[in-house]
Amino acid sequence: MAGDTEDKGTVRGTVEEVLPNSLFRVRLADSGELVLAYLAGKMRLHRIRVLVSDEVELVIDPYGGRARIVRRLT
């Protein structure tokens, strides 16, 4: 079941602002909306750095909460 992140409704976005405690403000590519996002567990585990203006892939919480950053694209 490798590659299931594509099936879970991922969206792309650009990091606009870096906040404390591994939180990020991300602008979605399709709607232009700003969402609050946090790093997924594997990204924290491997200490992948996410900077301002990085393209990232997000999984949006279906209940309207935060989004989870699952992949850094650039």
N, CA and C of each residue as an Amber inpcrd file, in Angstrom:
protein
   222
   0.8070000  -1.1880000   0.0000000   0.0000000   0.0000000   0.0000000
   0.8520000   1.2560000   0.0000000   1.9980000   1.2030000  -0.6000000
   2.8410000   2.3900000  -0.6990000   2.2160000   3.3540000  -1.6990000
   2.3280000   4.6380000  -1.3970000   1.7760000   5.6410000  -2.2950000
   0.3120000   5.9450000  -2.0500000  -0.2140000   5.6210000  -0.8860000
  -1.6110000   5.8930000  -0.5830000  -1.8900000   7.3580000  -0.3380000
  -0.8540000   8.1860000  -0.1970000  -1.0860000   9.6020000   0.0700000
  -1.7930000  10.2710000  -1.1070000  -1.6140000   9.7550000  -2.3190000
  -2.2990000  10.3280000  -3.4690000  -3.7960000  10.0610000  -3.3950000
  -4.2170000   8.9620000  -2.7700000  -5.6150000   8.5950000  -2.7090000
  -6.3600000   9.2980000  -1.5730000  -5.6640000   9.9000000  -0.6320000
  -6.2990000  10.4870000   0.5370000  -6.7110000  11.9310000   0.3370000
  -6.6970000  12.4260000  -0.8660000  -7.1270000  13.7940000  -1.1100000
  -6.0940000  14.8250000  -0.7340000  -4.8840000  14.6670000  -1.2250000
  -3.8410000  15.6340000  -0.9220000  -3.9870000  16.8470000  -1.8250000
  -3.5680000  17.9810000  -1.3080000  -3.5620000  19.2310000  -2.0690000
  -2.1790000  19.8530000  -1.9530000  -1.8800000  20.7380000  -2.8700000
  -0.5940000  21.4290000  -2.8390000  -0.7730000  22.8230000  -2.2770000
   0.3150000  23.3240000  -1.7100000   0.2800000  24.6680000  -1.1690000
   1.6810000  25.2270000  -1.0450000   1.7680000  26.5080000  -0.7090000
   3.0320000  27.2090000  -0.5310000   3.0960000  27.7340000   0.8920000
   4.2140000  27.5040000   1.5610000   4.3870000  27.9660000   2.9350000
   4.5420000  29.4870000   2.9240000   3.6690000  30.1550000   3.6640000
   3.6920000  31.6190000   3.7440000   4.4170000  32.1150000   4.9880000
   4.2610000  31.3770000   6.1110000   4.8120000  31.8420000   7.3790000
   5.1800000  30.6370000   8.2340000   6.3110000  30.7320000   8.9200000
   6.7450000  29.6920000   9.8510000   6.4100000  30.1610000  11.2560000
   5.6850000  29.3280000  12.0040000   5.2590000  29.6480000  13.3630000
   5.9710000  28.7320000  14.3510000   5.9380000  29.0380000  15.6390000
   6.5750000  28.1600000  16.6320000   5.9110000  26.7790000  16.7040000
   6.6320000  25.8200000  17.2760000   6.1440000  24.4570000  17.5160000
   5.7750000  23.7050000  16.2420000   6.5600000  23.8630000  15.2030000
   6.3700000  23.1470000  13.9300000   5.0240000  23.4230000  13.2930000
   4.5350000  24.6280000  13.4230000   3.3060000  25.0380000  12.7510000
   3.6570000  25.9540000  11.5900000   2.8310000  25.9020000  10.5630000
   3.0670000  26.6910000   9.3560000   1.7430000  27.2550000   8.8580000
   1.7950000  28.4500000   8.2710000   0.6490000  28.9960000   7.5780000
   0.8890000  28.7430000   6.0970000  -0.0310000  28.0080000   5.4750000
   0.1590000  27.5580000   4.0960000  -0.9830000  28.0930000   3.2370000
  -0.6370000  28.6320000   2.0600000  -1.6430000  29.0880000   1.1020000
  -1.8840000  27.9550000   0.1040000  -3.1380000  27.5260000   0.0090000
  -3.4900000  26.4280000  -0.8930000  -3.4020000  26.8840000  -2.3340000
  -2.9280000  25.9920000  -3.2020000  -2.7210000  26.3400000  -4.5990000
  -4.0410000  26.4570000  -5.3570000  -5.0190000  25.6240000  -5.0390000
  -6.2540000  25.6200000  -5.8150000  -7.2250000  26.7280000  -5.4200000
  -7.3450000  27.0260000  -4.1200000  -8.3350000  28.0140000  -3.6890000
  -7.7250000  29.3190000  -3.1940000  -6.4450000  29.3440000  -2.8870000
  -5.8130000  30.5470000  -2.3700000  -6.0910000  30.7960000  -0.8980000
  -6.7330000  29.8430000  -0.2340000  -7.0800000  29.9590000   1.1790000
  -5.8620000  29.6940000   2.0610000  -5.7770000  30.3900000   3.2020000
  -4.7080000  30.1560000   4.1700000  -5.1750000  29.1320000   5.1970000
  -4.3500000  28.1110000   5.4490000  -4.6660000  27.1080000   6.4590000
  -3.4890000  26.9750000   7.4090000  -3.7680000  26.5150000   8.6150000
  -2.7410000  26.2330000   9.6000000  -2.3510000  24.7700000   9.4380000
  -1.0490000  24.4990000   9.3200000  -0.5900000  23.1320000   9.0640000
   0.5330000  22.7640000  10.0250000   0.6650000  21.4590000  10.2700000
   1.7380000  20.9440000  11.1120000   2.4580000  19.8360000  10.3630000
   3.6610000  19.4910000  10.8250000   4.4540000  18.4640000  10.1600000
   3.9530000  17.0730000  10.5120000   3.9540000  16.1880000   9.5370000
   3.6000000  14.7900000   9.7770000   4.7120000  14.1180000  10.5780000
   4.4070000  13.0070000  11.1920000   5.3380000  12.3140000  12.0680000
   6.6430000  11.9100000  11.4070000   6.5930000  11.3980000  10.1880000
   7.8170000  10.9750000   9.4950000   8.7050000  12.1650000   9.1610000
   8.0940000  13.3090000   8.8850000   8.9010000  14.4910000   8.5840000
   9.5890000  14.9980000   9.8390000   8.9250000  14.8930000  10.9720000
   9.5730000  15.2570000  12.2410000  10.6650000  14.2650000  12.5930000
  10.3840000  12.9850000  12.3830000  11.3250000  11.9200000  12.7180000
  12.6380000  12.0760000  11.9520000  12.5480000  12.3910000  10.6710000
  13.7400000  12.5150000   9.8290000  14.2560000  13.9500000   9.7450000
  13.6580000  14.8460000  10.5290000  14.0760000  16.2500000  10.6400000
  14.1530000  16.9540000   9.2850000  13.1000000  16.7980000   8.5020000
  13.0240000  17.4740000   7.2110000  12.6340000  18.9240000   7.4590000
  13.4270000  19.8380000   6.9450000  13.1930000  21.2560000   7.1650000
  12.2170000  21.7980000   6.1290000  11.3130000  22.6150000   6.5840000
  10.3710000  23.2940000   5.7020000  10.5580000  24.7870000   5.9220000
  10.7890000  25.5120000   4.8330000  11.0740000  26.9440000   4.8950000
   9.9860000  27.7290000   4.1760000  10.0140000  29.0380000   4.3520000
   9.0680000  29.9070000   3.6620000   9.2750000  29.7730000   2.1580000
   8.1970000  29.7910000   1.4110000   8.1240000  29.6670000  -0.0500000
   8.3810000  28.2490000  -0.5600000   8.4130000  27.2550000   0.3160000
   8.5150000  25.8580000  -0.1180000   7.1590000  25.3630000  -0.5880000
   7.1590000  24.5710000  -1.6460000   5.9450000  23.8990000  -2.1020000
   5.7910000  22.6300000  -1.2740000   4.6160000  22.4120000  -0.7080000
   4.3720000  21.2470000   0.1340000   3.0790000  20.5700000  -0.2880000
   2.9560000  19.3070000   0.1130000   1.7480000  18.5380000  -0.1230000
   1.0520000  18.3400000   1.2160000  -0.2450000  18.6120000   1.2580000
  -1.0060000  18.6050000   2.5070000  -2.1430000  17.5990000   2.4550000
  -2.4940000  17.0870000   3.6240000  -3.7290000  16.3290000   3.7970000
  -4.5980000  17.1680000   4.7230000  -5.7550000  17.5830000   4.2250000
  -6.6430000  18.4580000   4.9850000  -7.5020000  17.6110000   5.9160000
  -7.6670000  18.0700000   7.1550000  -8.5290000  17.3970000   8.1190000
  -9.9800000  17.5200000   7.6580000 -10.7210000  16.4290000   7.5730000
 -12.0990000  16.5110000   7.0670000 -13.0500000  17.2550000   7.9910000
 -12.6670000  17.4730000   9.2410000 -13.5510000  18.1350000  10.1880000
 -13.2610000  19.6240000  10.3190000 -12.4500000  20.1800000   9.4440000
 -12.2200000  21.6090000   9.4320000 -11.1300000  22.1000000  10.3670000
 -10.2840000  21.2120000  10.8420000  -9.2020000  21.6330000  11.7240000
  -7.9630000  22.0130000  10.9520000  -6.8390000  21.5180000  11.3930000
  -5.5680000  21.8330000  10.7480000  -5.2910000  20.8700000   9.6050000
  -4.2930000  21.2270000   8.8300000  -3.8190000  20.3570000   7.7590000
  -2.5010000  19.7460000   8.1880000  -2.1350000  18.6260000   7.5870000
  -0.8870000  17.9410000   7.9050000   0.0200000  17.9710000   6.6820000
   1.2550000  18.4190000   6.8620000   2.2220000  18.4580000   5.7620000
   2.8460000  17.0680000   5.6560000   2.6500000  16.4160000   4.5030000
   3.1490000  15.0570000   4.3300000   4.3570000  14.9730000   3.4130000
   4.5990000  16.0120000   2.6010000   5.7360000  15.9590000   1.6800000
   6.1830000  17.3680000   1.3170000   7.4850000  17.5380000   1.2340000
   8.0750000  18.7920000   0.7580000   8.4310000  18.5840000  -0.7090000
   7.9260000  19.4270000  -1.5890000   8.1220000  19.2310000  -3.0140000
   9.3360000  19.9880000  -3.5560000   9.7080000  21.1140000  -2.9590000
  10.8720000  21.8600000  -3.4480000  11.8280000  22.1320000  -2.3160000
